């Protein structure tokens, strides 16, 4: 039990000492991202000092619009904001639909 206390304390310090606020995205894709939308940082996440990375898989239609999304990983409080942002993104046109993975990083103040 005593050994757990220092580990828990360290985890809290790392969590509280998160870097500055930013929500950036980039795509690991074969198609070029033409227009990206910045996700909004949820107020509850800010008040709870939640930071992290959310991975979204987007099915992109041939015209470059997002047909559907699914959350591959990340904090549930940040996920909806990430999905909303990815749905507003647009990729270059292609001859067929593709699956694109978008990674969004959230950092509180």
Secondary structure as UniProt FT lines:
FT   HELIX           2..16
FT   STRAND          22..28
FT   STRAND          33..35
FT   HELIX           43..47
FT   TURN            48..49
FT   STRAND          52..60
FT   TURN            62..63
FT   STRAND          66..73
FT   HELIX           76..87
FT   STRAND          90..91
FT   STRAND          98..107
//
